[in-house]
Amino acid sequence: MKKRFCLVACLLLTTVSFAQKSVDTPILLENMDMQVVSTQAVNNMYNFKFEQAESEFRWFKFKYPEHPLPYFLMGLSTWWKIMPNEDNKEFDDTFLAYMDTSITKADKLFDANEDNTEAAFFLAAAYAFKGRLHSDRKDWGKATVASRNALKYLEKSRGKGNLSPEFLFGDGLYNYYRDWVPEHYPALKTILWLFPKGDKEAGIRQLKEVANNAFYTRTEAQYHLMRIYSEENQGQKAYELSKYLHETFPDNAYFHRYYARSAYAQGRIPVVEQESLAILEKIEKNMPGYEATSGRYASFYLGYINHHLKRDTAAAKSYFKKAVAYSEIAKAYESVYYHSALTTLGKIYFNEDNFPEARKYLEAVVKRAERKSDQHKEADRYLNEMKKKEKEKRREKRRK
């Protein structure tokens, strides 16, 4: 539950660029040359060209060792390495170290001047990212502490949207998720009354303005709008944004997967097939971010297409087996795609009278899926039907 509330502040990114100046520490992104350099580096990061991006970020760190921005950007780059598979703990320590250093640098700015909006933005963003990771790891104590700090500094930096569309990003996230959270997590209502009310529609309008007019936070606003449109059942808008983000950052595994998923939801089968094949090809090439989670989605879609549309049973079985394998590699045992792939394989083998194989997959569904789920009920039905058929076969053998 805390995870979603952390999201209000967790991706403030480079909104710091237009904040109040500190006497001793420059605003790095005010300089046009720096804007060009930093924008290319951030674009490389979003396109999962981490080596190129981090080379520039390290240069920022060398040139401005006392500024929080370079350390924050290095942490942000590490965060996007986690994004395709949030269960991956390989980068946790590095990520937390960069965010802690960014907090230390920003604290110095804030101690020197508590009206320093730049410092407040950095502190809110870094603490929120930490809170998000700790909640993902179910370390609720650390998540709570980080979230409280994030919200404290977010409150100090809110309401600056009149200065620049960049500043609307934090307000837009707050307005939308402040109302979204209690709708989906009623238990948090008693906590949230302490915070200013939100406005989901205003939040969406603010994020749209950022997506259309901001320079540094444009991509993050588009990312959040894409997810919001999906949650608000505006599938066409989610598809259009996912298409744009994938075409802009074609090697971003997360955007690629979301594009295929949105196309699948919209019934755009040629797009689904093309992008799913591309995802599997990039996995084979070991491209950054392309791993088992993306493979699970892509393989399931291809299994569905070959089974239901092309009527190619051999190809369908092959892809559904890949979906099962990728799910198990990612330990995504609660995934609906995992359960559906298992169920479909069980049904295919049942119809082929290959009961040992059918039982293997159907029993896996019964073991993994919730009892009330459609997949569990269907697997149960086929297993019962299988028992009847096997009983009939034994009777026929005795008669002979």
C-alpha positions as CSV (number, residue, x, y, z in Angstrom):
1,M,0.0,0.0,0.0
2,K,2.8,2.4,0.8
3,K,4.3,1.7,-2.6
4,R,1.6,3.5,-4.4
5,F,1.7,6.5,-2.2
6,C,5.5,6.8,-2.7
7,L,4.7,7.2,-6.4
8,V,3.4,10.7,-5.8
9,A,6.9,12.0,-5.4
10,C,9.1,9.2,-6.8
11,L,9.8,10.5,-10.3
12,L,10.4,14.2,-10.0
13,L,13.6,13.7,-12.1
14,T,15.1,16.9,-13.5
15,T,12.4,19.4,-12.4
16,V,15.2,20.7,-10.3
17,S,16.6,22.5,-13.3
18,F,14.5,25.6,-13.0
19,A,14.7,25.9,-9.2
20,Q,16.1,28.7,-7.0
21,K,19.8,29.4,-7.2
22,S,22.2,28.7,-4.4
23,V,25.0,31.2,-3.9
24,D,27.7,28.5,-3.9
25,T,26.2,25.8,-6.2
26,P,25.2,26.5,-9.8
27,I,22.0,25.4,-11.4
28,L,23.6,23.1,-13.9
29,L,20.9,22.9,-16.5
30,E,20.4,26.6,-17.0
31,N,23.2,26.7,-19.4
32,M,22.1,25.9,-22.9
33,D,25.2,23.9,-23.7
34,M,24.6,21.8,-20.6
35,Q,20.9,21.4,-21.6
36,V,22.0,19.9,-24.9
37,V,24.5,17.6,-23.3
38,S,22.3,16.5,-20.4
39,T,19.3,15.9,-22.7
40,Q,21.2,13.6,-24.9
41,A,22.5,11.7,-21.9
42,V,19.0,11.4,-20.4
43,N,17.7,10.2,-23.8
44,N,20.5,7.6,-23.9
45,M,19.4,6.5,-20.5
46,Y,15.7,6.1,-21.6
47,N,16.9,4.1,-24.6
48,F,18.9,1.8,-22.3
49,K,22.2,3.0,-23.6
50,F,23.4,3.1,-20.1
51,E,27.2,3.2,-20.8
52,Q,26.9,6.3,-22.9
53,A,24.5,8.0,-20.5
54,E,26.6,7.3,-17.4
55,S,29.7,8.5,-19.1
56,E,28.1,12.0,-19.3
57,F,26.7,11.7,-15.8
58,R,30.2,10.9,-14.5
59,W,31.5,13.9,-16.3
60,F,28.9,16.0,-14.5
61,K,30.1,14.5,-11.2
62,F,33.7,15.3,-11.9
63,K,32.9,18.9,-12.9
64,Y,30.4,19.5,-10.1
65,P,31.3,17.1,-7.2
66,E,29.2,19.0,-4.6
67,H,26.0,19.2,-6.7
68,P,23.3,16.5,-6.1
69,L,22.2,16.3,-9.7
70,P,25.1,14.0,-11.0
71,Y,24.6,11.5,-8.2
72,F,20.8,11.6,-8.7
73,L,21.1,11.0,-12.4
74,M,23.5,8.1,-11.8
75,G,20.9,6.7,-9.4
76,L,18.1,7.2,-11.9
77,S,20.1,5.4,-14.5
78,T,20.5,2.5,-12.1
79,W,16.7,2.6,-11.4
80,W,15.9,2.1,-15.0
81,K,18.1,-1.0,-15.0
82,I,15.8,-2.4,-12.3
83,M,12.6,-1.3,-14.0
84,P,12.1,-4.2,-16.5
85,N,12.2,-6.6,-13.6
86,E,11.5,-5.0,-10.3
87,D,12.4,-8.3,-8.5
88,N,16.0,-7.9,-9.6
89,K,18.1,-7.0,-6.6
90,E,21.4,-6.9,-8.4
91,F,21.5,-3.1,-8.6
92,D,19.9,-2.3,-5.1
93,D,23.1,-1.3,-3.3
94,T,24.4,0.9,-6.1
95,F,21.1,2.6,-6.5
96,L,20.7,3.3,-2.8
97,A,24.3,4.6,-2.5
98,Y,23.7,7.2,-5.3
99,M,20.4,8.3,-3.8
100,D,22.0,8.7,-0.4
101,T,24.8,10.8,-1.8
102,S,22.3,12.9,-3.7
103,I,20.4,13.5,-0.4
104,T,23.7,14.4,1.4
105,K,24.5,17.0,-1.3
106,A,21.0,18.4,-1.3
107,D,20.9,18.5,2.5
108,K,23.8,21.0,2.4
109,L,21.9,23.2,0.0
110,F,18.7,23.0,2.1
111,D,20.6,23.7,5.4
112,A,22.1,26.8,3.8
113,N,18.7,28.0,2.6
114,E,15.4,26.3,3.5
115,D,13.6,28.3,0.7
116,N,15.8,26.5,-1.8
117,T,13.3,24.8,-4.1
118,E,16.0,23.0,-5.9
119,A,17.1,21.2,-2.8
120,A,13.6,20.3,-1.8
121,F,13.0,18.7,-5.2
122,F,16.1,16.6,-5.0
123,L,15.3,15.6,-1.4
124,A,11.7,14.7,-2.3
125,A,12.7,12.7,-5.4
126,A,15.6,10.8,-3.8
127,Y,13.7,9.8,-0.7
128,A,10.7,8.8,-2.7
129,F,12.8,6.6,-5.0
130,K,14.3,4.9,-1.8
131,G,10.8,4.5,-0.4
132,R,9.6,2.8,-3.6
133,L,12.5,0.4,-3.6
134,H,12.1,-0.5,0.1
135,S,8.4,-1.1,-0.4
136,D,9.2,-3.3,-3.4
137,R,11.5,-5.3,-1.1
138,K,8.8,-5.4,1.6
139,D,11.0,-3.6,4.0
140,W,8.1,-1.5,5.4
141,G,10.0,0.2,8.2
142,K,12.5,1.8,5.8
143,A,9.8,2.4,3.3
144,T,7.8,4.4,5.8
145,V,10.7,6.5,7.0
146,A,11.7,7.3,3.4
147,S,8.1,8.1,2.3
148,R,7.6,10.5,5.2
149,N,10.7,12.4,4.3
150,A,9.7,12.5,0.6
151,L,6.3,13.8,1.4
152,K,7.8,16.4,3.8
153,Y,10.0,17.9,1.1
154,L,7.4,17.4,-1.6
155,E,5.0,19.7,0.4
156,K,7.8,22.3,0.5
157,S,8.2,22.2,-3.3
158,R,4.6,21.9,-4.5
159,G,2.6,24.7,-6.2
160,K,5.5,26.1,-8.3
161,G,3.8,25.2,-11.6
162,N,3.3,28.8,-12.5
163,L,7.1,29.2,-12.9
164,S,7.5,26.5,-15.5
165,P,5.7,23.5,-16.9
166,E,8.5,21.4,-15.4
167,F,7.1,22.2,-11.9
168,L,3.7,20.9,-12.8
169,F,5.0,17.4,-12.9
170,G,5.1,17.0,-9.2
171,D,1.8,18.7,-8.8
172,G,0.2,16.5,-11.4
173,L,1.4,13.3,-9.8
174,Y,0.3,14.4,-6.4
175,N,-3.2,15.5,-7.6
176,Y,-3.9,12.3,-9.4
177,Y,-2.5,9.7,-7.0
178,R,-3.7,11.6,-3.9
179,D,-7.2,10.6,-5.0
180,W,-6.3,7.4,-6.7
181,V,-4.7,5.8,-3.6
182,P,-7.8,5.8,-1.3
183,E,-10.0,4.6,-4.2
184,H,-7.9,1.5,-4.5
185,Y,-6.6,1.2,-0.9
186,P,-9.5,2.2,1.4
187,A,-7.5,1.3,4.5
188,L,-5.3,4.4,3.8
189,K,-8.1,6.9,4.0
190,T,-7.5,7.5,7.7
191,I,-3.9,8.4,7.0
192,L,-4.4,10.5,3.9
193,W,-6.8,13.0,5.4
194,L,-3.8,14.7,6.9
195,F,-2.6,15.7,3.4
196,P,-4.2,18.3,1.0
197,K,-6.9,17.0,-1.2
198,G,-6.1,16.0,-4.7
199,D,-8.0,16.2,-8.0
200,K,-7.5,13.4,-10.5
201,E,-8.8,15.4,-13.5
202,A,-6.6,18.3,-12.7
203,G,-3.6,15.9,-12.2
204,I,-4.2,14.5,-15.7
205,R,-4.4,18.0,-17.2
206,Q,-1.2,19.0,-15.5
207,L,0.6,15.9,-16.7
208,K,-0.6,16.5,-20.2
209,E,0.7,20.1,-20.1
210,V,4.1,18.7,-19.0
211,A,4.1,16.0,-21.6
212,N,3.4,18.6,-24.3
213,N,5.5,21.6,-23.1
214,A,8.2,20.5,-20.7
215,F,11.8,20.0,-21.7
216,Y,13.3,17.7,-19.1
217,T,10.3,16.0,-17.6
218,R,8.4,15.3,-20.9
219,T,9.2,11.6,-21.0
220,E,8.3,10.9,-17.4
221,A,5.0,12.7,-17.8
222,Q,4.3,10.6,-20.9
223,Y,5.2,7.4,-19.0
224,H,2.8,8.2,-16.2
225,L,0.0,9.2,-18.5
226,M,0.4,6.0,-20.4
227,R,-0.1,4.0,-17.2
228,I,-2.9,6.3,-16.0
229,Y,-4.8,5.9,-19.3
230,S,-4.6,2.2,-18.9
231,E,-6.0,2.4,-15.4
232,E,-8.7,4.7,-16.5
233,N,-9.8,2.4,-19.3
234,Q,-8.7,4.8,-22.0
235,G,-6.9,2.0,-24.0
236,Q,-6.6,3.9,-27.3
237,K,-4.7,6.8,-25.6
238,A,-2.5,4.4,-23.7
239,Y,-1.7,2.6,-27.0
240,E,-0.8,5.9,-28.8
241,L,1.5,7.0,-26.0
242,S,3.2,3.5,-25.7
243,K,3.7,3.6,-29.5
244,Y,5.3,7.0,-29.4
245,L,7.5,6.1,-26.4
246,H,8.7,2.8,-28.1
247,E,9.4,4.6,-31.4
248,T,11.3,7.3,-29.6
249,F,13.3,4.9,-27.4
250,P,13.2,1.6,-29.4
251,D,15.6,-0.2,-27.1
252,N,13.8,0.5,-23.9
253,A,12.6,-2.9,-22.9
254,Y,9.9,-1.6,-20.6
255,F,8.4,0.7,-23.2
256,H,8.6,-2.0,-25.8
257,R,6.8,-4.5,-23.6
258,Y,4.1,-1.9,-22.8
259,Y,3.6,-1.2,-26.5
260,A,3.0,-4.9,-27.2
261,R,0.7,-5.2,-24.3
262,S,-1.3,-2.1,-25.3
263,A,-1.6,-3.4,-28.9
264,Y,-2.8,-6.7,-27.6
265,A,-5.5,-5.0,-25.5
266,Q,-6.6,-3.1,-28.5
267,G,-6.7,-6.2,-30.8
268,R,-4.0,-4.9,-33.1
269,I,-2.7,-8.4,-33.9
270,P,-0.2,-7.6,-36.7
271,V,1.5,-5.1,-34.3
272,V,1.4,-7.6,-31.4
273,E,3.0,-10.3,-33.6
274,Q,5.7,-8.0,-35.0
275,E,6.7,-6.5,-31.6
276,S,6.6,-9.8,-29.8
277,L,9.0,-11.4,-32.3
278,A,11.2,-8.4,-32.0
279,I,11.2,-8.7,-28.2
280,L,12.2,-12.4,-28.3
281,E,15.0,-11.5,-30.8
282,K,16.4,-8.9,-28.5
283,I,16.3,-11.3,-25.6
284,E,18.3,-13.7,-27.7
285,K,20.8,-10.9,-28.3
286,N,21.1,-10.3,-24.5
287,M,20.2,-6.6,-25.0
288,P,19.9,-4.6,-21.7
289,G,16.5,-4.9,-20.0
290,Y,15.2,-7.7,-22.3
291,E,14.8,-10.6,-19.9
292,A,12.3,-13.2,-18.7
293,T,9.4,-10.8,-17.9
294,S,9.4,-9.4,-21.4
295,G,9.8,-12.9,-22.7
296,R,6.7,-14.1,-20.8
297,Y,4.5,-11.4,-22.4
298,A,5.9,-11.8,-25.9
299,S,5.7,-15.6,-25.9
300,F,2.2,-15.7,-24.6
301,Y,1.0,-13.3,-27.2
302,L,2.6,-15.4,-30.0
303,G,1.1,-18.5,-28.5
304,Y,-2.3,-16.9,-28.5
305,I,-2.0,-15.8,-32.1
306,N,-0.8,-19.1,-33.4
307,H,-3.4,-21.1,-31.4
308,H,-6.5,-19.0,-31.9
309,L,-5.9,-17.2,-35.2
310,K,-3.4,-19.2,-37.2
311,R,-4.5,-22.6,-35.9
312,D,-0.9,-23.7,-35.9
313,T,-0.9,-26.0,-32.9
314,A,2.8,-26.9,-33.0
315,A,3.9,-23.3,-33.0
316,A,1.3,-22.5,-30.3
317,K,2.6,-25.2,-28.0
318,S,6.2,-24.0,-28.6
319,Y,5.4,-20.4,-27.7
320,F,3.2,-21.3,-24.7
321,K,6.0,-23.5,-23.3
322,K,8.3,-20.5,-23.7
323,A,5.8,-18.4,-21.8
324,V,5.8,-21.0,-19.0
325,A,9.6,-21.2,-18.9
326,Y,10.1,-17.4,-18.8
327,S,7.4,-17.2,-16.1
328,E,9.3,-19.7,-14.0
329,I,12.6,-18.0,-14.6
330,A,11.1,-14.8,-13.4
331,K,9.3,-16.6,-10.6
332,A,6.1,-15.0,-11.8
333,Y,3.9,-17.8,-10.4
334,E,0.9,-15.5,-9.8
335,S,0.9,-14.2,-13.4
336,V,-2.3,-14.6,-15.3
337,Y,-0.3,-15.1,-18.5
338,Y,1.5,-18.0,-16.7
339,H,-1.8,-19.6,-15.6
340,S,-3.4,-19.1,-19.0
341,A,-0.4,-20.6,-20.9
342,L,-0.5,-23.7,-18.6
343,T,-4.2,-24.0,-19.0
344,T,-4.1,-23.8,-22.8
345,L,-1.2,-26.3,-23.0
346,G,-3.3,-28.7,-20.8
347,K,-6.3,-28.3,-23.1
348,I,-4.3,-28.8,-26.2
349,Y,-2.7,-32.0,-24.9
350,F,-6.1,-33.1,-23.6
351,N,-7.6,-32.8,-27.1
352,E,-4.7,-34.8,-28.4
353,D,-5.5,-37.5,-25.9
354,N,-2.0,-37.1,-24.4
355,F,-3.3,-37.2,-20.9
356,P,0.1,-37.5,-19.1
357,E,1.2,-34.2,-20.6
358,A,-2.2,-32.6,-20.1
359,R,-2.2,-33.5,-16.5
360,K,1.3,-32.0,-15.9
361,Y,0.1,-28.6,-17.1
362,L,-3.4,-28.7,-15.6
363,E,-2.2,-29.8,-12.2
364,A,0.4,-26.9,-12.3
365,V,-2.6,-24.5,-12.8
366,V,-4.5,-26.0,-9.8
367,K,-1.3,-25.6,-7.7
368,R,-0.5,-22.0,-8.7
369,A,-3.8,-20.2,-9.5
370,E,-6.3,-19.0,-7.0
371,R,-9.3,-21.3,-6.5
372,K,-11.8,-18.7,-7.7
373,S,-9.9,-17.9,-10.9
374,D,-11.2,-18.9,-14.3
375,Q,-8.0,-20.8,-15.0
376,H,-8.3,-22.8,-11.8
377,K,-11.9,-23.7,-12.5
378,E,-11.2,-24.6,-16.1
379,A,-8.2,-26.8,-15.1
380,D,-10.3,-28.6,-12.5
381,R,-13.0,-29.2,-15.1
382,Y,-10.6,-30.7,-17.6
383,L,-8.9,-32.8,-14.9
384,N,-12.3,-34.3,-13.9
385,E,-13.2,-34.9,-17.5
386,M,-9.8,-36.6,-17.9
387,K,-10.5,-38.9,-15.0
388,K,-13.8,-39.9,-16.6
389,K,-12.2,-40.7,-19.9
390,E,-9.4,-42.7,-18.3
391,K,-12.0,-44.6,-16.4
392,E,-13.9,-45.4,-19.6
393,K,-10.7,-46.6,-21.3
394,R,-10.0,-48.9,-18.4
395,R,-13.5,-50.3,-18.7
396,E,-13.1,-50.9,-22.4
397,K,-9.9,-52.7,-21.8
398,R,-11.5,-55.1,-19.3
399,R,-14.4,-55.8,-21.8
400,K,-11.9,-56.8,-24.4
